[in-house]
Amino acid sequence: MLQQNLVPLGLVSITWIVFGYSFAFSGDLGAGLLGDLKLFGLQDIHTAAAPGFHLIEGAVAVPTLAFVAYQMMFAIITPALITGATANRLKPLGWAVLLVLWSIIVYPPIAHWLFNPEGWLALRGAQDWAGGIVVHASAGAAALAILLVVGKRRGWPNAESVPHSLPLALIGGGILWFGWFGFNAGDGLAADGVAAQALINTHIAAAGGMVVWLVIERYTEGRATAIGGITGAVAGLATVTPCAGYVSTFSALAIGALAGLVCHYALALKSIFKFDDALDVIAVHFVGGILGSLLVGFFGEKAINPIGRDGLLFGGGLGLLGEQALALIVVIAFSFVVTWLIAMGIEKTIGLKLAPEDQVDIDRRQQGMDAYRYNAAFVDAGGAPQTSGFDEGAAPKPEPDLVVAPGAPKHELITVVLESMETEKLRHALVEAGAESIVVSEAHVSAGDSDSINFRGHRNDVVFTERLRVEVLAPADRTQAVLDALNRHTIGRRSGFVQQSAEPLTGSSTPSSGS
């Protein structure tokens, strides 16, 4: 998943410089459908006339390359959103080819239609401040199209993608929240009042989305969760994106609250329509982008931004709302159909979908490594044994073999499964009780009191509960003392057994005949 989101930084950056920017922002070929290729590879961009779409006022303009770089980030993030829906099902090469084609054929025309003043939808009066239609609606439609091609994960719907690290998920959400200020406030291309309005609108919509999502969770599922809070915030961010520079602060709060409400209940769409959207891209980004784009038609105020239009709630009638609806229909249909054709073509040739058997242990199969190496002792480095300068030339000492300790008194192995323990106190108590060996390991047991995990409205029953397994080897006459120590310094439910006549092992420097 990290690679799938890293690769767009490489591939889409290149396609944007070579083709994408020219298709989106060069001179119009006619009818506002596509830009020409006069800026192919950014040739002669410094001598080209400063285009109107990055003029601030009069002769003051944002440097052309700064505008190119800013818009490039939109082009990169848009297809990257797709990976959240298709998690664990894409072949690396197929995904790379899809990225290249999508970033040339699908995204630039849509950007031309709405982000370029000469685009046909922009000329009709449709408004998209920072990508509710161009980014979120187009990516959501593309995600749905690709899901039709790659299908469901093995074991779906039980194969839910619960975060492996909640702190990392929250850190990522926080970075996203902060980065969105540049995404939305930067779209005005000036540090002025409109930019300030877009910035505070972005923040307050995220806050509204988060609070409403948490309230709904609290009253529908009995608990408000951290992952729910950050999901609600992202829903608010996605929904306010097309509105940020066109609405008032109070309207942004209402938009964020509506996002938390609508996107939360949109989670049910994947259960209703049976599509496997692993990380809820459809419910949060697609639905949020559609909702926000329509809400411009209600909450837009020309008093906030002179280049904006009044929406239905501010005396503007249905005109803006109608243009927003038309733009959404056109963009969604175009992105869905063309993406499906690209995905099907790749699937029929080099392949796009991972086979079900390859969806298990994907990192090993696709990367040749694991995301986390916890213990290098279990990895055979291969090759000849290496020696340091300190022991070079010294003959290696033979490792002792394990044998039954001769003449050892009768021992017993006490095994206990428990919830928690006072680690250092327990170790000291067990040593004092006569323990000769103490092993602690993680265990998962089938328990009658198993709980459940709620992730974005989906309940996952925990079949095996996490516990600690403590194994203590001690002389038979010290068994009760060991049990007393375990009773004193462990917490929660505990269960276990005693294996009698356990024989301790020791190391012998003389190899045994069976070694």
FIVEX-399693 format. One record per residue (C-alpha): residue number from 1; x, y, z; chain. Coordinates in nm, 4 decimals, decimal comma, padded with zeros to 6 digits. Layout:
// FIVEX-399693
SITE;NUM;X;Y;Z;A
...
***
This chain:
// FIVEX-399693
SITE;1;00,0000;00,0000;00,0000;A
SITE;2;00,2857;00,2395;00,0732;A
SITE;3;00,4396;00,1621;-00,2648;A
SITE;4;00,1083;00,2151;-00,4446;A
SITE;5;00,0952;00,5670;-00,3004;A
SITE;6;00,4646;00,6360;-00,3558;A
SITE;7;00,4661;00,5425;-00,7247;A
SITE;8;00,2261;00,8263;-00,8277;A
SITE;9;00,4836;01,0773;-00,7028;A
SITE;10;00,7184;00,9398;-00,9657;A
SITE;11;00,4992;00,8460;-01,2587;A
SITE;12;00,2366;01,1195;-01,2445;A
SITE;13;00,4998;01,3890;-01,1938;A
SITE;14;00,6548;01,2818;-01,5241;A
SITE;15;00,3283;01,2498;-01,7177;A
SITE;16;00,2170;01,5870;-01,5826;A
SITE;17;00,5287;01,7643;-01,7067;A
SITE;18;00,5243;01,5915;-02,0459;A
SITE;19;00,1526;01,5804;-02,1298;A
SITE;20;-00,0821;01,6603;-01,8431;A
SITE;21;-00,0164;02,0274;-01,7825;A
SITE;22;-00,0414;02,1094;-02,1502;A
SITE;23;-00,3667;01,9158;-02,1921;A
SITE;24;-00,5145;02,0878;-01,8868;A
SITE;25;-00,3813;02,4437;-01,9054;A
SITE;26;-00,2407;02,5170;-02,2505;A
SITE;27;-00,4492;02,6943;-02,5156;A
SITE;28;-00,7892;02,5409;-02,5847;A
SITE;29;-00,8239;02,3173;-02,8906;A
SITE;30;-01,1848;02,4195;-02,9290;A
SITE;31;-01,5197;02,3924;-02,7494;A
SITE;32;-01,3411;02,3907;-02,4118;A
SITE;33;-01,2805;02,0151;-02,4226;A
SITE;34;-00,8994;01,9865;-02,4160;A
SITE;35;-00,5846;02,1926;-02,4151;A
SITE;36;-00,3395;02,1801;-02,7034;A
SITE;37;00,0167;02,0475;-02,6834;A
SITE;38;00,1987;02,3784;-02,7246;A
SITE;39;00,3402;02,3352;-02,3741;A
SITE;40;00,4453;01,9724;-02,4339;A
SITE;41;00,7263;01,8955;-02,1910;A
SITE;42;00,6944;02,2557;-02,0647;A
SITE;43;00,8725;02,3761;-02,3789;A
SITE;44;00,9027;02,7575;-02,3964;A
SITE;45;00,6930;02,7930;-02,0832;A
SITE;46;00,8956;03,0927;-01,9639;A
SITE;47;00,8321;03,2863;-02,2821;A
SITE;48;00,4655;03,1949;-02,3073;A
SITE;49;00,2161;03,4631;-02,2133;A
SITE;50;00,1043;03,4422;-01,8503;A
SITE;51;-00,2323;03,2659;-01,8689;A
SITE;52;-00,5323;03,4321;-01,7087;A
SITE;53;-00,5946;03,1501;-01,4650;A
SITE;54;-00,2930;03,2357;-01,2536;A
SITE;55;-00,3096;03,6116;-01,2784;A
SITE;56;-00,3782;03,7800;-00,9443;A
SITE;57;-00,4525;04,1324;-01,0577;A
SITE;58;-00,3184;04,3556;-01,3295;A
SITE;59;00,0343;04,2539;-01,4204;A
SITE;60;00,0929;04,0515;-01,1012;A
SITE;61;00,0993;03,6761;-01,1565;A
SITE;62;00,2048;03,3653;-00,9709;A
SITE;63;00,5272;03,2323;-01,1281;A
SITE;64;00,4267;02,9888;-01,3988;A
SITE;65;00,6388;02,7024;-01,2653;A
SITE;66;00,4944;02,7513;-00,9181;A
SITE;67;00,1477;02,7113;-01,0698;A
SITE;68;00,2661;02,4026;-01,2608;A
SITE;69;00,4000;02,2452;-00,9408;A
SITE;70;00,0892;02,3327;-00,7393;A
SITE;71;-00,1431;02,1788;-00,9963;A
SITE;72;00,0877;01,8764;-01,0253;A
SITE;73;00,0083;01,7871;-00,6644;A
SITE;74;-00,3627;01,7713;-00,7530;A
SITE;75;-00,2807;01,5411;-01,0437;A
SITE;76;-00,0780;01,3125;-00,8143;A
SITE;77;-00,3209;01,2867;-00,5239;A
SITE;78;-00,6284;01,2175;-00,7378;A
SITE;79;-00,5417;00,8656;-00,8634;A
SITE;80;-00,3693;00,7873;-00,5323;A
SITE;81;-00,7119;00,8111;-00,3658;A
SITE;82;-00,8197;00,5070;-00,5669;A
SITE;83;-00,5831;00,2760;-00,3770;A
SITE;84;-00,7853;00,3086;-00,0585;A
SITE;85;-01,0790;00,1379;-00,2285;A
SITE;86;-00,8785;-00,1325;-00,4091;A
SITE;87;-00,6447;-00,2237;-00,1218;A
SITE;88;-00,4803;-00,5689;-00,1435;A
SITE;89;-00,5969;-00,6440;-00,4981;A
SITE;90;-00,3711;-00,4635;-00,7490;A
SITE;91;-00,0686;-00,6016;-00,9298;A
SITE;92;00,2195;-00,3512;-00,9115;A
SITE;93;00,2872;-00,3417;-01,2873;A
SITE;94;-00,0819;-00,3213;-01,3766;A
SITE;95;-00,1302;-00,0357;-01,1294;A
SITE;96;00,1716;00,1503;-01,2728;A
SITE;97;00,0371;00,1250;-01,6289;A
SITE;98;-00,3093;00,2330;-01,5154;A
SITE;99;-00,1549;00,5357;-01,3398;A
SITE;100;00,0253;00,6469;-01,6542;A
SITE;101;-00,2792;00,6126;-01,8792;A
SITE;102;-00,5221;00,7637;-01,6272;A
SITE;103;-00,3010;01,0658;-01,5647;A
SITE;104;-00,2874;01,1386;-01,9386;A
SITE;105;-00,6327;01,0387;-02,0649;A
SITE;106;-00,8708;01,0995;-01,7726;A
SITE;107;-00,7453;01,3639;-01,5310;A
SITE;108;-00,6169;01,6427;-01,7642;A
SITE;109;-00,9414;01,6785;-01,9638;A
SITE;110;-01,1452;01,7026;-01,6425;A
SITE;111;-00,9035;01,9614;-01,5022;A
SITE;112;-00,9344;02,1551;-01,8293;A
SITE;113;-01,3145;02,1548;-01,8090;A
SITE;114;-01,3307;02,3048;-01,4602;A
SITE;115;-00,9941;02,4470;-01,3502;A
SITE;116;-00,9205;02,6241;-01,6802;A
SITE;117;-01,1333;02,9359;-01,7401;A
SITE;118;-01,1656;02,8250;-02,1044;A
SITE;119;-01,3052;02,4836;-02,0074;A
SITE;120;-01,6605;02,4229;-02,1209;A
SITE;121;-01,8019;02,3494;-01,7763;A
SITE;122;-01,6282;02,6558;-01,6290;A
SITE;123;-01,7667;02,8709;-01,9090;A
SITE;124;-02,1162;02,7435;-01,8306;A
SITE;125;-02,0720;02,8619;-01,4692;A
SITE;126;-01,9872;02,5437;-01,2765;A
SITE;127;-01,7605;02,6070;-00,9776;A
SITE;128;-01,5066;02,3800;-00,8119;A
SITE;129;-01,2801;02,5678;-00,5733;A
SITE;130;-01,0159;02,3003;-00,5091;A
SITE;131;-01,1299;01,9698;-00,6507;A
SITE;132;-01,4606;01,8406;-00,5182;A
SITE;133;-01,5456;01,7410;-00,8752;A
SITE;134;-01,2037;01,7310;-01,0421;A
SITE;135;-01,0385;01,5312;-00,7624;A
SITE;136;-01,2891;01,3569;-00,5354;A
SITE;137;-01,5758;01,2843;-00,7736;A
SITE;138;-01,3460;01,1720;-01,0556;A
SITE;139;-01,1358;00,9512;-00,8258;A
SITE;140;-01,4459;00,7998;-00,6648;A
SITE;141;-01,5977;00,7140;-01,0010;A
SITE;142;-01,2663;00,5636;-01,1124;A
SITE;143;-01,2470;00,3595;-00,7919;A
SITE;144;-01,5919;00,2139;-00,8567;A
SITE;145;-01,4927;00,1228;-01,2120;A
SITE;146;-01,1743;-00,0527;-01,1001;A
SITE;147;-01,3639;-00,2377;-00,8255;A
SITE;148;-01,5833;-00,3888;-01,0969;A
SITE;149;-01,2691;-00,5259;-01,2610;A
SITE;150;-01,0692;-00,6467;-00,9605;A
SITE;151;-01,3659;-00,7669;-00,7556;A
SITE;152;-01,3686;-00,8407;-00,3850;A
SITE;153;-01,0901;-00,9430;-00,1503;A
SITE;154;-01,0605;-01,3023;-00,0424;A
SITE;155;-01,2987;-01,3561;00,2487;A
SITE;156;-01,4982;-01,0348;00,2003;A
SITE;157;-01,7066;-00,9025;00,3788;A
SITE;158;-01,5301;-01,0473;00,6823;A
SITE;159;-01,1904;-00,9308;00,5508;A
SITE;160;-01,2264;-00,5794;00,6885;A
SITE;161;-00,9170;-00,3569;00,6870;A
SITE;162;-00,8813;-00,2642;01,0521;A
SITE;163;-00,5791;-00,0335;01,1010;A
SITE;164;-00,2705;-00,2240;01,2170;A
SITE;165;-00,1617;00,0872;01,4090;A
SITE;166;-00,4202;00,3340;01,5325;A
SITE;167;-00,1568;00,5932;01,6356;A
SITE;168;-00,0100;00,5899;01,2833;A
SITE;169;-00,3595;00,6270;01,1364;A
SITE;170;-00,4231;00,9306;01,3559;A
SITE;171;-00,0844;01,0829;01,2744;A
SITE;172;-00,1597;01,0383;00,9048;A
SITE;173;-00,5010;01,1974;00,9509;A
SITE;174;-00,3441;01,4924;01,1322;A
SITE;175;-00,0887;01,5457;00,8553;A
SITE;176;-00,3711;01,5293;00,6018;A
SITE;177;-00,5769;01,7844;00,7968;A
SITE;178;-00,2837;02,0260;00,8125;A
SITE;179;-00,1886;01,9723;00,4483;A
SITE;180;-00,5442;02,0469;00,3401;A
SITE;181;-00,4898;02,4117;00,4380;A
SITE;182;-00,2455;02,4435;00,1487;A
SITE;183;-00,4778;02,2448;-00,0731;A
SITE;184;-00,7746;02,4783;-00,0204;A
SITE;185;-00,6292;02,8118;00,0933;A
SITE;186;-00,3651;02,7981;-00,1800;A
SITE;187;-00,6203;02,7751;-00,4585;A
SITE;188;-00,6844;03,1487;-00,4483;A
SITE;189;-00,3205;03,1987;-00,5589;A
SITE;190;-00,2849;03,4943;-00,3211;A
SITE;191;-00,2460;03,5648;00,0509;A
SITE;192;-00,5647;03,7703;00,0749;A
SITE;193;-00,9041;03,7684;00,2395;A
SITE;194;-01,0407;03,4929;00,0187;A
SITE;195;-00,7456;03,2687;00,1075;A
SITE;196;-00,8038;03,3370;00,4773;A
SITE;197;-01,1719;03,2542;00,4315;A
SITE;198;-01,0865;02,9293;00,2537;A
SITE;199;-00,8416;02,8356;00,5298;A
SITE;200;-01,0823;02,8852;00,8189;A
SITE;201;-01,3636;02,7219;00,6198;A
SITE;202;-01,1417;02,4169;00,5718;A
SITE;203;-01,0714;02,3869;00,9423;A
SITE;204;-01,4220;02,4516;01,0693;A
SITE;205;-01,5760;02,2046;00,8233;A
SITE;206;-01,3341;01,9357;00,9411;A
SITE;207;-01,4232;02,0152;01,3023;A
SITE;208;-01,7944;01,9961;01,2260;A
SITE;209;-01,7563;01,6673;01,0407;A
SITE;210;-01,5557;01,5140;01,3233;A
SITE;211;-01,7943;01,6165;01,6017;A
SITE;212;-02,1066;01,5022;01,4192;A
SITE;213;-01,9442;01,1688;01,3285;A
SITE;214;-01,8471;01,1105;01,6934;A
SITE;215;-02,1965;01,1958;01,8172;A
SITE;216;-02,3536;00,9533;01,5693;A
SITE;217;-02,1086;00,6791;01,6718;A
SITE;218;-02,1831;00,7393;02,0372;A
SITE;219;-02,5572;00,6979;01,9937;A
SITE;220;-02,5604;00,4230;01,7321;A
SITE;221;-02,2697;00,2038;01,8456;A
SITE;222;-02,2355;00,2971;02,2118;A
SITE;223;-01,8878;00,4485;02,1824;A
SITE;224;-01,7144;00,7339;02,0024;A
SITE;225;-01,3859;00,6177;01,8492;A
SITE;226;-01,0608;00,7847;01,7515;A
SITE;227;-01,0717;00,6379;01,4004;A
SITE;228;-01,4293;00,7627;01,3674;A
SITE;229;-01,3221;01,1114;01,4693;A
SITE;230;-01,0470;01,1374;01,2088;A
SITE;231;-01,2749;00,9831;00,9436;A
SITE;232;-01,5397;01,2447;01,0151;A
SITE;233;-01,2770;01,5177;00,9870;A
SITE;234;-01,1622;01,3894;00,6477;A
SITE;235;-01,5259;01,3736;00,5353;A
SITE;236;-01,5623;01,7393;00,6311;A
SITE;237;-01,2413;01,8276;00,4467;A
SITE;238;-01,3454;01,6467;00,1290;A
SITE;239;-01,6911;01,8008;00,1345;A
SITE;240;-01,5805;02,1602;00,1883;A
SITE;241;-01,3123;02,1390;-00,0830;A
SITE;242;-01,5340;02,2586;-00,3719;A
SITE;243;-01,6901;02,5248;-00,1453;A
SITE;244;-01,3969;02,6616;00,0542;A
SITE;245;-01,3473;02,9892;-00,1334;A
SITE;246;-01,7137;03,0577;-00,2041;A
SITE;247;-01,8995;03,0266;00,1285;A
SITE;248;-01,9062;03,1947;00,4693;A
SITE;249;-01,7608;03,0479;00,7877;A
SITE;250;-02,1012;02,9574;00,9312;A
SITE;251;-02,1992;02,7934;00,6021;A
SITE;252;-01,8754;02,5913;00,6172;A
SITE;253;-01,9749;02,4679;00,9634;A
SITE;254;-02,3116;02,3545;00,8270;A
SITE;255;-02,1378;02,1883;00,5303;A
SITE;256;-01,8984;02,0016;00,7624;A
SITE;257;-02,1833;01,8871;00,9863;A
SITE;258;-02,3778;01,7607;00,6853;A
SITE;259;-02,0654;01,5797;00,5704;A
SITE;260;-02,0337;01,3974;00,9032;A
SITE;261;-02,3984;01,2944;00,8847;A
SITE;262;-02,4249;01,1953;00,5176;A
SITE;263;-02,0823;01,0288;00,4824;A
SITE;264;-02,1346;00,8267;00,8003;A
SITE;265;-02,4550;00,6739;00,6693;A
SITE;266;-02,2986;00,6354;00,3244;A
SITE;267;-02,0821;00,3616;00,4792;A
SITE;268;-02,3814;00,1331;00,4286;A
SITE;269;-02,3579;00,1682;00,0490;A
SITE;270;-02,0938;-00,1036;00,0154;A
SITE;271;-02,3149;-00,3477;00,2044;A
SITE;272;-02,6196;-00,2551;00,0000;A
SITE;273;-02,4507;-00,2696;-00,3409;A
SITE;274;-02,1952;-00,5412;-00,2503;A
SITE;275;-01,8742;-00,3683;-00,3559;A
SITE;276;-01,5569;-00,4110;-00,1527;A
SITE;277;-01,4337;-00,0592;-00,0773;A
SITE;278;-01,1592;-00,1468;00,1701;A
SITE;279;-01,0985;00,1958;00,3261;A
SITE;280;-01,4295;00,3690;00,2471;A
SITE;281;-01,3100;00,5929;-00,0334;A
SITE;282;-01,6599;00,5908;-00,1806;A
SITE;283;-01,8384;00,6904;00,1402;A
SITE;284;-01,5915;00,9612;00,2429;A
SITE;285;-01,4289;01,1051;-00,0706;A
SITE;286;-01,6763;01,0249;-00,3483;A
SITE;287;-01,9937;01,1009;-00,1542;A
SITE;288;-01,8231;01,3931;00,0181;A
SITE;289;-01,7091;01,5401;-00,3134;A
SITE;290;-02,0561;01,5062;-00,4646;A
SITE;291;-02,2245;01,6510;-00,1561;A
SITE;292;-01,9904;01,9492;-00,1341;A
SITE;293;-02,0177;02,0250;-00,5054;A
SITE;294;-02,3960;02,0372;-00,4789;A
SITE;295;-02,3868;02,2436;-00,1598;A
SITE;296;-02,2037;02,5219;-00,3470;A
SITE;297;-02,5354;02,5650;-00,5252;A
SITE;298;-02,7038;02,6260;-00,1885;A
SITE;299;-02,4445;02,8144;00,0186;A
SITE;300;-02,2435;03,0077;-00,2428;A
SITE;301;-02,2183;03,3848;-00,1755;A
SITE;302;-02,0892;03,6436;-00,4159;A
SITE;303;-02,0255;03,8650;-00,1131;A
SITE;304;-01,7587;03,6186;00,0028;A
SITE;305;-01,5852;03,5969;-00,3343;A
SITE;306;-01,6560;03,8345;-00,6263;A
SITE;307;-01,5865;03,5600;-00,8804;A
SITE;308;-01,8414;03,3333;-00,7119;A
SITE;309;-02,2178;03,3146;-00,7530;A
SITE;310;-02,5059;03,3292;-00,5081;A
SITE;311;-02,6583;02,9936;-00,4271;A
SITE;312;-03,0200;02,9001;-00,3669;A
SITE;313;-03,0152;03,0044;00,0014;A
SITE;314;-02,8795;03,3487;-00,0832;A
SITE;315;-03,1175;03,4513;-00,3574;A
SITE;316;-02,9350;03,3019;-00,6533;A
SITE;317;-03,2060;03,0628;-00,7617;A
SITE;318;-03,1435;02,7187;-00,9090;A
SITE;319;-02,8977;02,8233;-01,1804;A
SITE;320;-02,5727;02,7434;-00,9946;A
SITE;321;-02,7128;02,4227;-00,8466;A
SITE;322;-02,8091;02,3040;-01,1944;A
SITE;323;-02,4614;02,3698;-01,3324;A
SITE;324;-02,3055;02,1843;-01,0405;A
SITE;325;-02,5295;01,8834;-01,1001;A
SITE;326;-02,4481;01,8817;-01,4721;A
SITE;327;-02,0742;01,9002;-01,4041;A
SITE;328;-02,0972;01,6097;-01,1598;A
SITE;329;-02,2924;01,3909;-01,4025;A
SITE;330;-02,0498;01,4569;-01,6886;A
SITE;331;-01,7320;01,4076;-01,4861;A
SITE;332;-01,8527;01,0952;-01,3056;A
SITE;333;-01,9727;00,9333;-01,6287;A
SITE;334;-01,6516;01,0204;-01,8162;A
SITE;335;-01,4198;00,9017;-01,5378;A
SITE;336;-01,6161;00,5819;-01,4769;A
SITE;337;-01,6429;00,4722;-01,8405;A
SITE;338;-01,2883;00,5572;-01,9488;A
SITE;339;-01,1352;00,4115;-01,6313;A
SITE;340;-01,3308;00,0881;-01,6763;A
SITE;341;-01,2051;00,0585;-02,0350;A
SITE;342;-00,8449;00,1188;-01,9242;A
SITE;343;-00,8717;-00,1269;-01,6334;A
SITE;344;-01,0310;-00,3975;-01,8489;A
SITE;345;-00,7651;-00,3538;-02,1163;A
SITE;346;-00,4882;-00,3942;-01,8572;A
SITE;347;-00,6594;-00,6923;-01,6941;A
SITE;348;-00,6911;-00,8708;-02,0306;A
SITE;349;-00,3252;-00,8095;-02,1195;A
SITE;350;-00,0671;-00,7793;-01,8413;A
SITE;351;-00,3159;-00,8276;-01,5572;A
SITE;352;-00,4436;-00,5887;-01,2922;A
SITE;353;-00,6082;-00,8094;-01,0297;A
SITE;354;-00,4109;-01,0194;-00,7854;A
SITE;355;-00,5210;-01,3825;-00,7731;A
SITE;356;-00,6960;-01,4748;-00,4441;A
SITE;357;-00,4048;-01,6949;-00,3372;A
SITE;358;-00,1645;-01,4009;-00,3878;A
SITE;359;-00,3696;-01,1741;-00,1627;A
SITE;360;-00,2252;-01,3517;00,1409;A
SITE;361;00,1195;-01,2415;00,2594;A
SITE;362;00,1263;-00,9774;-00,0156;A
SITE;363;00,4388;-00,7981;00,1029;A
SITE;364;00,6484;-01,1151;00,0728;A
SITE;365;00,4988;-01,2078;-00,2628;A
SITE;366;00,5146;-00,8626;-00,4232;A
SITE;367;00,8048;-00,6932;-00,2440;A
SITE;368;01,0221;-00,9847;-00,1362;A
SITE;369;01,0246;-00,8492;00,2196;A
SITE;370;00,8035;-00,7672;00,5161;A
SITE;371;00,6919;-00,4218;00,6188;A
SITE;372;00,8352;-00,4783;00,9678;A
SITE;373;01,1328;-00,6875;01,0745;A
SITE;374;01,0806;-00,7545;01,4398;A
SITE;375;01,3591;-01,0027;01,5020;A
SITE;376;01,6564;-01,0513;01,2721;A
SITE;377;01,7484;-01,3719;01,4555;A
SITE;378;01,4866;-01,5595;01,2524;A
SITE;379;01,6317;-01,4451;00,9180;A
SITE;380;01,9102;-01,6494;00,7583;A
SITE;381;02,1469;-01,3892;00,6129;A
SITE;382;02,3062;-01,6485;00,3827;A
SITE;383;02,6657;-01,6595;00,2604;A
SITE;384;02,9797;-01,7520;00,4513;A
SITE;385;02,9983;-01,6803;00,8241;A
SITE;386;03,1478;-01,3379;00,8944;A
SITE;387;03,4095;-01,2724;01,1616;A
SITE;388;03,5229;-00,9452;01,3130;A
SITE;389;03,8796;-00,8248;01,3521;A
SITE;390;03,8676;-00,9164;01,7204;A
SITE;391;03,8290;-01,2882;01,6670;A
SITE;392;03,9807;-01,3296;01,3225;A
SITE;393;04,1693;-01,6526;01,2961;A
SITE;394;04,0269;-01,7942;01,6191;A
SITE;395;03,8731;-02,1375;01,5916;A
SITE;396;03,4978;-02,1298;01,6615;A
SITE;397;03,3955;-02,2889;01,9888;A
SITE;398;03,1588;-02,5849;01,9589;A
SITE;399;02,8067;-02,5099;02,0699;A
SITE;400;02,6830;-02,7342;02,3522;A
SITE;401;02,4105;-02,9853;02,2764;A
SITE;402;02,0970;-03,0087;02,4877;A
SITE;403;02,0737;-03,3190;02,7040;A
SITE;404;01,8642;-03,4243;03,0044;A
SITE;405;02,0236;-03,2867;03,3200;A
SITE;406;02,1780;-03,5864;03,5010;A
SITE;407;02,0450;-03,6477;03,8497;A
SITE;408;01,7999;-03,3572;03,8367;A
SITE;409;01,5298;-03,3636;04,1060;A
SITE;410;01,1683;-03,3985;04,0030;A
SITE;411;01,0449;-03,0819;03,8295;A
SITE;412;00,7092;-02,9514;03,7182;A
SITE;413;00,6149;-02,7138;03,4342;A
SITE;414;00,3523;-02,4586;03,5388;A
SITE;415;00,1736;-02,2950;03,2421;A
SITE;416;-00,0648;-02,0051;03,3047;A
SITE;417;-00,2628;-01,7928;03,0598;A
SITE;418;-00,3535;-01,4486;03,1976;A
SITE;419;-00,4565;-01,0970;03,1006;A
SITE;420;-00,1817;-00,8810;03,2490;A
SITE;421;00,0995;-00,8894;03,5014;A
SITE;422;00,3311;-00,6759;03,7124;A
SITE;423;00,6363;-00,7726;03,5113;A
SITE;424;00,9327;-00,6949;03,7363;A
SITE;425;00,7585;-00,7866;04,0621;A
SITE;426;00,6452;-01,1181;03,9155;A
SITE;427;00,9943;-01,2038;03,7910;A
SITE;428;01,1486;-01,1421;04,1328;A
SITE;429;00,8724;-01,3353;04,3098;A
SITE;430;00,9092;-01,6347;04,0770;A
SITE;431;01,2861;-01,6443;04,1228;A
SITE;432;01,2424;-01,6326;04,5009;A
SITE;433;00,9807;-01,9091;04,4747;A
SITE;434;01,2430;-02,1344;04,3115;A
SITE;435;01,1740;-02,0919;03,9399;A
SITE;436;01,4624;-02,2142;03,7254;A
SITE;437;01,3181;-02,1031;03,3897;A
SITE;438;01,0611;-01,8343;03,3077;A
SITE;439;00,9186;-01,7861;02,9558;A
SITE;440;00,6573;-01,5222;02,8694;A
SITE;441;00,4914;-01,5143;02,5250;A
SITE;442;00,1839;-01,3709;02,3582;A
SITE;443;-00,1107;-01,6041;02,3111;A
SITE;444;-00,4593;-01,5931;02,1632;A
SITE;445;-00,7231;-01,8013;02,3362;A
SITE;446;-01,0848;-01,8861;02,2692;A
SITE;447;-01,2763;-01,7205;02,5506;A
SITE;448;-01,6430;-01,6956;02,6344;A
SITE;449;-01,6095;-01,3243;02,7044;A
SITE;450;-01,4649;-01,2353;02,3623;A
SITE;451;-01,5271;-00,8744;02,2618;A
SITE;452;-01,5811;-00,7147;01,9217;A
SITE;453;-01,4081;-00,4407;01,7234;A
SITE;454;-01,6168;-00,1686;01,5609;A
SITE;455;-01,4543;-00,0102;01,2566;A
SITE;456;-01,6532;00,2557;01,0710;A
SITE;457;-01,9872;00,0997;01,1524;A
SITE;458;-01,8817;-00,2592;01,0788;A
SITE;459;-01,8622;-00,5030;01,3697;A
SITE;460;-01,5862;-00,7641;01,3747;A
SITE;461;-01,6138;-01,0315;01,6422;A
SITE;462;-01,2866;-01,1188;01,8121;A
SITE;463;-01,2786;-01,4981;01,7983;A
SITE;464;-00,9528;-01,5369;01,9906;A
SITE;465;-00,8734;-01,2995;02,2775;A
SITE;466;-00,5204;-01,1699;02,3397;A
SITE;467;-00,3565;-01,3095;02,6520;A
SITE;468;-00,0097;-01,3662;02,7981;A
SITE;469;00,1297;-01,7168;02,8405;A
SITE;470;00,3714;-01,7684;03,1292;A
SITE;471;00,5677;-02,0959;03,1530;A
SITE;472;00,7659;-02,1623;03,4711;A
SITE;473;00,9928;-02,4610;03,5325;A
SITE;474;01,0516;-02,5272;03,9022;A
SITE;475;01,1273;-02,8153;04,1398;A
SITE;476;00,8130;-03,0067;04,2286;A
SITE;477;00,8268;-02,9024;04,5926;A
SITE;478;00,8187;-02,5334;04,4888;A
SITE;479;00,5055;-02,5549;04,2719;A
SITE;480;00,2701;-02,3994;04,5256;A
SITE;481;00,5126;-02,1128;04,5909;A
SITE;482;00,5211;-02,0422;04,2152;A
SITE;483;00,1401;-02,0454;04,1981;A
SITE;484;00,1217;-01,8071;04,4933;A
SITE;485;00,3567;-01,5662;04,3157;A
SITE;486;00,1464;-01,5836;04,0009;A
SITE;487;-00,1699;-01,5129;04,2006;A
SITE;488;-00,0148;-01,2093;04,3709;A
SITE;489;00,1365;-01,0382;04,0702;A
SITE;490;-00,1024;-01,1038;03,7807;A
SITE;491;-00,4190;-00,9154;03,6908;A
SITE;492;-00,7504;-01,0326;03,5533;A
SITE;493;-00,8666;-01,3817;03,4709;A
SITE;494;-00,6089;-01,6593;03,4775;A
SITE;495;-00,6126;-02,0273;03,3925;A
SITE;496;-00,3539;-02,2955;03,3375;A
SITE;497;-00,2179;-02,6384;03,4209;A
SITE;498;00,0769;-02,8174;03,5780;A
SITE;499;00,2751;-03,0813;03,3912;A
SITE;500;00,4276;-03,3202;03,6374;A
SITE;501;00,7675;-03,4880;03,6171;A
SITE;502;00,9119;-03,2346;03,3774;A
SITE;503;01,2793;-03,3070;03,3175;A
SITE;504;01,5036;-03,0005;03,2776;A
SITE;505;01,7597;-02,9859;02,9996;A
SITE;506;02,1166;-02,8707;03,0217;A
SITE;507;02,3971;-02,8039;02,7757;A
SITE;508;02,6794;-03,0542;02,7229;A
SITE;509;03,0052;-02,9583;02,5529;A
SITE;510;03,0401;-03,3160;02,4306;A
SITE;511;02,8164;-03,3870;02,1293;A
SITE;512;02,5678;-03,6640;02,1948;A
SITE;513;02,5541;-03,9685;01,9719;A
SITE;514;02,2211;-03,8556;01,8249;A
SITE;515;02,3382;-03,5073;01,7290;A
***
